[in-house]
Amino acid sequence: MDREVRSQFDEVWAILERTAQRGEQAEARFNRRMDAAERRMDRADKEIEATRKLVVAGMKIVMRNSADIKSLGKRMDAFLRSAGNGHNGGNGRGPRRSR
């Protein structure tokens, strides 16, 4: 090869090597960013799962409380009916009992 061709070949070869280095560096940066993104997504998935479990537990508590309130309401209605709506069967204007 003559010198001029060899010089141009060396320049092109150097450009190719720099391009390959930059490509490797870019790939390494990309891989680091992807790893960080995967860690963030994993953490978000765990947080979502924890939130889902809290919601499920809360729904169970609400359902249990709803059943308890319903039962309490029935018991309270029965008590009030048995007490004559709080007047012991009277209207509250009858003779007072002495104590």
Secondary structure, DSSP 8 states (H G I E B T S, - for coil): --HHHHHHHHHHHHHHHHHHHHHHHHHHHHHHHHHHHHHHHHHHHHHHHHHHHHHHHHHHHHHHHHHHHHHHHHHHHHHHHHTIIIIITS-S-S-----
